[in-house]
Each structure stands twice: as C-alpha cells, then as structure tokens.
Amino acid sequence: MVTMAAASALQCDLDASARTDCGELASDQTTCEASGCCWDPLDDGVSGPWCFYSKGDEPGSCFVFQNSTDTAPFSDSEVAAFQTNFLANVNVESVGAVVAAPDHDTPGGNYYYHWMRDGALSMRSLWANPNLDRDTVSTYLQSYAKWVIGRQSAVAVHDGVDVRVEPKFEIPDGTVFDGSWCRPQNDGPGLRAITLMFYAEELLEADAKDAFVTENLWTGDSSSLNGGAIKFDLDWVVDGWDSNTCDLWEEVQSSDFFWNRVTMKKAMLMGSAFATKMGDDASASKYAEIAAAIDAKLDSHWLGTFVAEETNRQKDGAVLVGFNNGFDESDGKYAPTSVEVASTVNVYNTAFCSEYKINTDDSASEVPGVLIGRYPGDNYAGGNPWVLSTAAMAQLLYRAASYTLSNGVPTDEALEQFSAGLNVDFPADAKGISQTLAAAGDSVMLRLKEHVGGDDGHLDEQIDRNTGEQMSAKDLTWSYAEVLNAMAARSEWEAAYN
C-alpha cells in the first residue's frame, strides 16, 4: 500500500527539465509547501525551480491569443523611433564599434563596451533592415568590418585566450577589456563571420571582384589580414568549435551549448559556400566537414519534448534566439514549423507564464501574448522578462508564418504543439495557418508594447517581473535589434501573404 506521503513524494519526483515554477521570488521551503507546491533544491550548477508544481498539477500556457493581423503591433513611427535609437549606438565615436548600451550604471555594471556577440548580432540586424537604404547600410558595415579587423589584431592580455574569443573591448581605443569576466566566449567568431558574409555576398552580387571584399574580408592570402576578417574568424571555428566556453548570458561554462552549436554550424555552412565562391575549395571542404561534425552533436539537444540549451540549464531563451540566428535553408534543421521548434514554443511559453507575476496579471487582464525571460530561476537583477527574448519569440512565430506559406502545412504533431502553447485552434489550410501564426507573433509584440510603448521609443534590457516597467540597462542595443528583427520578419510575412 502506498502511503499519502509516499504518493506525494512520487508526484514531486521531477527532473529540473520537467519542473514548472510554483513559487514567488525568494520562496523558502515553508512558504512553498504552504502553497501546496513541491520543494526540492537542485545541485549547484543546475538551473531550474526549487519550488515547483507537482506532477499532473502543472498549469498550461497563459498565452493570450488575439486573432487579428489587420494592424501592425508597432506603428511605422514607433519603428522609426526604435531605429533612430538603435543607430545612435552603432559606429559610436566614429570608430565602427557597437556599444552594448550607453549606460554606465546597470545591475551588471558599465555597459559602455563593444561586446563581440551583441555587436555581431546588431550589425546583422542592421544589414537586414528593410527600412534603411543600402548605401547607408554599406557605410555602417564597412566601419564595423574595419573595427573587427582591428580587434582581430589586438594585443592579447589573457593567457590562453585568443583575442577572437574575448567578450568585450574598450571604446574608443579597442583594447581588450582586462577585467574579470566570463571568458572565452566562443560564439563570437562565427557570429561575426555570418554578418560579414551576408554583407560580402551583397557586394559580390553587384561586383564579382569587389575590392572591399578582396582587400578586407577574404584576401586569399594568409599574410594579408590572416586571409581576411571572414576567413580568420571561420578558421577559429574549425579549431575551437568543440572547446569549453561561456554561455550566451556569460554566467556558466560548457562545451555543449545549443546556442553555440547551432550558430557555429550556420557559420560553417555559409563559410563552405562562400569559400567555394572565392575559389578556395580546400577551405570549403574543411568548413563542410566541421558543419557535419557540429550537426551530429546537435541531435542530443532535442529531448523529445523541447530543445534544451545544455544539460544543467535546459530551458533557456538562448534556444529561441538560436532558432532565429542559426537556421540555414540549405539543410532545414530546426525549421520554424518543425515539431522541435513548435514543442519548444509550447514548453517555454508555459514555463515563463508561471515565472513572472506580470505574465499572470497581463493574462488575467486579457493582454495578448506572453513575456519571455532568459531562463526559469534567473535571479540577475531580480530575474525578469527580457525585451530581446520576448521579441525573439515573436520573430520565431512570424518566421513560422512565412515558412508555412512557402513550405506548406506543418505536421499534425507540430500544429498540436503550437496549439497548446498559443491557446488557439488552427484552420486546415496553409494560408489560414500562416495567418494564425502571424497573429500569435502580433500577440507577443502587443504584450511587449503594453510595457514599452509609453517610453518614447526607448527600449531597455528588462521588464520588471512585478510592475511591468522597463528596467536595468537603458537603451540596450540588442533589445532594439531584436524588436527590429521581429518587425522586419512581420513585414516579410505580410508581403508574402498579401
């Protein structure tokens, strides 16, 4: 006979990945169990809630779906304001750098540095921005490329750390940040190479022998800029792709983060095609070989119910950003309507719903969408939703809408997962499904707008988990980039849909 206590223990016997947060910030065992929740501390280094719902009592997604795409969630004037504030952080002090934020006093200290990750992702966003003329884009990208080349030749200051995987650099002189920080950050070379390859492809399409490409980005000569900014970074990935590194949030280390794997794989796939175009068959072959090796490691991140970032921090918003930045049409893995992506959307929406009081309050008030943070159990600055993570979820849904138009109806299993995570029933036809997914993207952006719309076009790092006010780093460049990415993805869907 199973006792009541034993049955209760069985219901609370859940791995970190299966737990849904049931407590308030700073809950202890007494307050947790008094609320009818399970309490079970996790080992050091393992992320997840200590106070969680028992098996079978987990809440579903609190996502509020608004079925309308008639009006964009942000107006043209609002997007223009975001763009203006974004551009103010690019090519700062006319040296090609991208400042993380012009804020010297945040919960994480001074943000007035060029972070290699933020810089690469922000410049990729700028390259893809449909509202900027191409001459303006080219001017910014060339300044950025020159900055990258300068940093690749910077004096190393930390033993055993290649400057290409340093996290951040001083502005304006470009020297390596010499303070204590999580390093190395191995995603930098691949992210920079991806951005510069997008730009180089555009230049070569206009002129197959474009001088800026051959003199700066791919020189074809190892004695000239180490082969060029693109090749030098790609070659680091060849040698270092499976080495230990810091995570996207600069807190923990592993050699097996999904974010690193998926973006490095994209860099290698793009690099192989680009090397072929530049007449370097040996490099093309090597990059393709490494892409295949990385791909083999990616499969273990699919747990059958969602895609995990890493063993000790499984549910992580880095995965959503990775889906957007690491997808490559040439192999189609983790396509935006795949069952892996749909299941992750479902699981992550549910996890973050119960994580923040502001999500509960918004859903009770029928505010569309959901707010997404870094990971359940986060305690940086109190552990809050992030603007960039939320916008990344919206972008993913817009991409799924576009992908449905071009590739047809998703599988029944994928639609079932999307339906559970978005609280919506889907029509049967591809166009109807596409519109529903786009409406889900709009829903996310509308909830974001609820909390940032009154701040005159300014986007900060986080949204207070209780009050819904913007907080932490002011005018975070990456926040602008992700919101602009989402709105660009919506425009692309709208053009295809109509």
Disulfide bonds with the S-S distance in Angstrom:
Cys12-Cys38 1.96
Cys22-Cys37 1.89
Cys32-Cys51 2.11
Cys62-Cys353 2.13
Cys182-Cys246 2.05
